[in-house]
Amino acid sequence: MRQTLQFLGLMACGILLAGVLMLVVQAFFGGSGPRGAGTGFGGRSAIGIDYVSFGVGLVIGLMLAEIARLSWADMPRRLIAWIIANRRNAKYCGYACISLIVLIYV
């Protein structure tokens, strides 16, 4: 699992860097497409980088890197130990989840 997540994180970073490189090369050597401020939420920079896409790609890459650092073999034991130590909180969390499911689907 860890190797798969590391590979996906590297692929996300590679795609992000490739997109940035393409936009930088396009800005310096010309090309078609709008370069002004975009309409909508994010807009674009002077060289054509879409800020929202750039930010989302960066966050996804960082999240994948952090998820890959977790010890997945140790997770079930830690989860069970947490539930045993926090039985009352786990019971209330279960009630909250059931109530939320009822509110959403009814």
CNS distance restraints for C-alpha pairs under 8 A (distance, minus, plus):
assign (resid   1 and name CA) (resid   5 and name CA) 6.26 0.50 0.50
assign (resid   1 and name CA) (resid  68 and name CA) 7.94 0.50 0.50
assign (resid   1 and name CA) (resid  72 and name CA) 7.78 0.50 0.50
assign (resid   2 and name CA) (resid   6 and name CA) 6.11 0.50 0.50
assign (resid   2 and name CA) (resid  68 and name CA) 5.13 0.50 0.50
assign (resid   2 and name CA) (resid  69 and name CA) 7.52 0.50 0.50
assign (resid   2 and name CA) (resid  72 and name CA) 7.85 0.50 0.50
assign (resid   3 and name CA) (resid   7 and name CA) 6.06 0.50 0.50
assign (resid   3 and name CA) (resid  68 and name CA) 7.74 0.50 0.50
assign (resid   4 and name CA) (resid   8 and name CA) 6.18 0.50 0.50
assign (resid   5 and name CA) (resid   9 and name CA) 6.00 0.50 0.50
assign (resid   5 and name CA) (resid  64 and name CA) 6.27 0.50 0.50
assign (resid   5 and name CA) (resid  65 and name CA) 7.39 0.50 0.50
assign (resid   5 and name CA) (resid  67 and name CA) 7.55 0.50 0.50
assign (resid   5 and name CA) (resid  68 and name CA) 5.60 0.50 0.50
assign (resid   6 and name CA) (resid  10 and name CA) 6.11 0.50 0.50
assign (resid   6 and name CA) (resid  64 and name CA) 7.22 0.50 0.50
assign (resid   6 and name CA) (resid  65 and name CA) 6.51 0.50 0.50
assign (resid   6 and name CA) (resid  68 and name CA) 6.07 0.50 0.50
assign (resid   7 and name CA) (resid  11 and name CA) 6.12 0.50 0.50
assign (resid   8 and name CA) (resid  12 and name CA) 6.10 0.50 0.50
assign (resid   8 and name CA) (resid  64 and name CA) 7.47 0.50 0.50
assign (resid   9 and name CA) (resid  13 and name CA) 6.24 0.50 0.50
assign (resid   9 and name CA) (resid  60 and name CA) 7.95 0.50 0.50
assign (resid   9 and name CA) (resid  61 and name CA) 5.21 0.50 0.50
assign (resid   9 and name CA) (resid  62 and name CA) 7.67 0.50 0.50
assign (resid   9 and name CA) (resid  64 and name CA) 5.40 0.50 0.50
assign (resid   9 and name CA) (resid  65 and name CA) 6.00 0.50 0.50
assign (resid  10 and name CA) (resid  14 and name CA) 6.01 0.50 0.50
assign (resid  10 and name CA) (resid  61 and name CA) 7.61 0.50 0.50
assign (resid  11 and name CA) (resid  15 and name CA) 6.06 0.50 0.50
assign (resid  12 and name CA) (resid  16 and name CA) 6.09 0.50 0.50
assign (resid  12 and name CA) (resid  57 and name CA) 6.97 0.50 0.50
assign (resid  12 and name CA) (resid  60 and name CA) 7.62 0.50 0.50
assign (resid  12 and name CA) (resid  61 and name CA) 5.76 0.50 0.50
assign (resid  13 and name CA) (resid  17 and name CA) 6.05 0.50 0.50
assign (resid  13 and name CA) (resid  57 and name CA) 7.63 0.50 0.50
assign (resid  13 and name CA) (resid  58 and name CA) 7.47 0.50 0.50
assign (resid  13 and name CA) (resid  61 and name CA) 6.05 0.50 0.50
assign (resid  14 and name CA) (resid  18 and name CA) 6.00 0.50 0.50
assign (resid  15 and name CA) (resid  19 and name CA) 6.13 0.50 0.50
assign (resid  16 and name CA) (resid  20 and name CA) 6.25 0.50 0.50
assign (resid  16 and name CA) (resid  54 and name CA) 7.20 0.50 0.50
assign (resid  16 and name CA) (resid  57 and name CA) 6.36 0.50 0.50
assign (resid  16 and name CA) (resid  58 and name CA) 7.56 0.50 0.50
assign (resid  17 and name CA) (resid  21 and name CA) 5.97 0.50 0.50
assign (resid  18 and name CA) (resid  22 and name CA) 6.06 0.50 0.50
assign (resid  19 and name CA) (resid  23 and name CA) 6.22 0.50 0.50
assign (resid  20 and name CA) (resid  24 and name CA) 6.13 0.50 0.50
assign (resid  20 and name CA) (resid  49 and name CA) 7.04 0.50 0.50
assign (resid  21 and name CA) (resid  25 and name CA) 6.09 0.50 0.50
assign (resid  22 and name CA) (resid  26 and name CA) 6.04 0.50 0.50
assign (resid  23 and name CA) (resid  27 and name CA) 6.08 0.50 0.50
assign (resid  23 and name CA) (resid  47 and name CA) 6.72 0.50 0.50
assign (resid  23 and name CA) (resid  48 and name CA) 6.20 0.50 0.50
assign (resid  23 and name CA) (resid  49 and name CA) 6.44 0.50 0.50
assign (resid  24 and name CA) (resid  28 and name CA) 6.33 0.50 0.50
assign (resid  24 and name CA) (resid  47 and name CA) 6.45 0.50 0.50
assign (resid  24 and name CA) (resid  48 and name CA) 7.96 0.50 0.50
assign (resid  25 and name CA) (resid  29 and name CA) 5.95 0.50 0.50
assign (resid  25 and name CA) (resid  30 and name CA) 7.91 0.50 0.50
assign (resid  26 and name CA) (resid  30 and name CA) 5.25 0.50 0.50
assign (resid  26 and name CA) (resid  31 and name CA) 5.57 0.50 0.50
assign (resid  26 and name CA) (resid  47 and name CA) 7.92 0.50 0.50
assign (resid  27 and name CA) (resid  31 and name CA) 7.15 0.50 0.50
assign (resid  27 and name CA) (resid  47 and name CA) 5.13 0.50 0.50
assign (resid  27 and name CA) (resid  48 and name CA) 7.18 0.50 0.50
assign (resid  34 and name CA) (resid  48 and name CA) 7.39 0.50 0.50
assign (resid  35 and name CA) (resid  44 and name CA) 7.03 0.50 0.50
assign (resid  35 and name CA) (resid  45 and name CA) 7.25 0.50 0.50
assign (resid  35 and name CA) (resid  46 and name CA) 5.85 0.50 0.50
assign (resid  35 and name CA) (resid  47 and name CA) 6.34 0.50 0.50
assign (resid  35 and name CA) (resid  48 and name CA) 5.18 0.50 0.50
assign (resid  36 and name CA) (resid  44 and name CA) 6.77 0.50 0.50
assign (resid  36 and name CA) (resid  45 and name CA) 7.26 0.50 0.50
assign (resid  36 and name CA) (resid  46 and name CA) 6.33 0.50 0.50
assign (resid  36 and name CA) (resid  48 and name CA) 7.71 0.50 0.50
assign (resid  37 and name CA) (resid  43 and name CA) 5.35 0.50 0.50
assign (resid  37 and name CA) (resid  44 and name CA) 5.35 0.50 0.50
assign (resid  37 and name CA) (resid  45 and name CA) 6.80 0.50 0.50
assign (resid  37 and name CA) (resid  46 and name CA) 7.65 0.50 0.50
assign (resid  38 and name CA) (resid  42 and name CA) 7.23 0.50 0.50
assign (resid  38 and name CA) (resid  43 and name CA) 3.99 0.50 0.50
assign (resid  38 and name CA) (resid  44 and name CA) 5.45 0.50 0.50
assign (resid  39 and name CA) (resid  43 and name CA) 5.97 0.50 0.50
assign (resid  42 and name CA) (resid  50 and name CA) 6.90 0.50 0.50
assign (resid  42 and name CA) (resid  51 and name CA) 5.74 0.50 0.50
assign (resid  42 and name CA) (resid  52 and name CA) 5.35 0.50 0.50
assign (resid  43 and name CA) (resid  50 and name CA) 6.24 0.50 0.50
assign (resid  43 and name CA) (resid  51 and name CA) 6.58 0.50 0.50
assign (resid  43 and name CA) (resid  52 and name CA) 7.81 0.50 0.50
assign (resid  44 and name CA) (resid  48 and name CA) 5.44 0.50 0.50
assign (resid  44 and name CA) (resid  49 and name CA) 5.38 0.50 0.50
assign (resid  44 and name CA) (resid  50 and name CA) 4.63 0.50 0.50
assign (resid  44 and name CA) (resid  51 and name CA) 6.05 0.50 0.50
assign (resid  45 and name CA) (resid  49 and name CA) 5.36 0.50 0.50
assign (resid  45 and name CA) (resid  50 and name CA) 6.77 0.50 0.50
assign (resid  45 and name CA) (resid  51 and name CA) 7.31 0.50 0.50
assign (resid  49 and name CA) (resid  54 and name CA) 7.32 0.50 0.50
assign (resid  50 and name CA) (resid  54 and name CA) 6.17 0.50 0.50
assign (resid  51 and name CA) (resid  55 and name CA) 6.01 0.50 0.50
assign (resid  52 and name CA) (resid  56 and name CA) 6.08 0.50 0.50
assign (resid  53 and name CA) (resid  57 and name CA) 6.02 0.50 0.50
assign (resid  54 and name CA) (resid  58 and name CA) 6.16 0.50 0.50
assign (resid  55 and name CA) (resid  59 and name CA) 6.13 0.50 0.50
assign (resid  56 and name CA) (resid  60 and name CA) 6.08 0.50 0.50
assign (resid  57 and name CA) (resid  61 and name CA) 6.15 0.50 0.50
assign (resid  58 and name CA) (resid  62 and name CA) 6.22 0.50 0.50
assign (resid  59 and name CA) (resid  63 and name CA) 6.04 0.50 0.50
assign (resid  60 and name CA) (resid  64 and name CA) 6.12 0.50 0.50
assign (resid  61 and name CA) (resid  65 and name CA) 6.24 0.50 0.50
assign (resid  62 and name CA) (resid  66 and name CA) 6.25 0.50 0.50
assign (resid  63 and name CA) (resid  67 and name CA) 6.10 0.50 0.50
assign (resid  64 and name CA) (resid  68 and name CA) 6.08 0.50 0.50
assign (resid  65 and name CA) (resid  69 and name CA) 6.59 0.50 0.50
assign (resid  66 and name CA) (resid  70 and name CA) 7.16 0.50 0.50
assign (resid  71 and name CA) (resid  75 and name CA) 6.64 0.50 0.50
assign (resid  72 and name CA) (resid  76 and name CA) 7.98 0.50 0.50
assign (resid  74 and name CA) (resid  78 and name CA) 6.32 0.50 0.50
assign (resid  75 and name CA) (resid  79 and name CA) 5.99 0.50 0.50
assign (resid  76 and name CA) (resid  80 and name CA) 6.19 0.50 0.50
assign (resid  77 and name CA) (resid  81 and name CA) 6.12 0.50 0.50
assign (resid  78 and name CA) (resid  82 and name CA) 6.07 0.50 0.50
assign (resid  79 and name CA) (resid  83 and name CA) 6.22 0.50 0.50
assign (resid  80 and name CA) (resid  84 and name CA) 6.17 0.50 0.50
assign (resid  81 and name CA) (resid  85 and name CA) 6.11 0.50 0.50
assign (resid  82 and name CA) (resid  86 and name CA) 5.95 0.50 0.50
assign (resid  83 and name CA) (resid  87 and name CA) 5.50 0.50 0.50
assign (resid  83 and name CA) (resid  90 and name CA) 6.13 0.50 0.50
assign (resid  86 and name CA) (resid  90 and name CA) 5.97 0.50 0.50
assign (resid  87 and name CA) (resid  91 and name CA) 6.09 0.50 0.50
assign (resid  88 and name CA) (resid  92 and name CA) 6.35 0.50 0.50
assign (resid  89 and name CA) (resid  93 and name CA) 6.03 0.50 0.50
assign (resid  90 and name CA) (resid  94 and name CA) 6.09 0.50 0.50
assign (resid  91 and name CA) (resid  95 and name CA) 6.33 0.50 0.50
assign (resid  92 and name CA) (resid  96 and name CA) 6.11 0.50 0.50
assign (resid  93 and name CA) (resid  97 and name CA) 6.15 0.50 0.50
assign (resid  94 and name CA) (resid  98 and name CA) 6.22 0.50 0.50
assign (resid  95 and name CA) (resid  99 and name CA) 6.09 0.50 0.50
assign (resid  96 and name CA) (resid 100 and name CA) 6.04 0.50 0.50
assign (resid  97 and name CA) (resid 101 and name CA) 6.15 0.50 0.50
assign (resid  98 and name CA) (resid 102 and name CA) 6.25 0.50 0.50
assign (resid  99 and name CA) (resid 103 and name CA) 6.18 0.50 0.50
assign (resid 100 and name CA) (resid 104 and name CA) 6.12 0.50 0.50
assign (resid 101 and name CA) (resid 105 and name CA) 6.03 0.50 0.50
assign (resid 102 and name CA) (resid 106 and name CA) 5.63 0.50 0.50
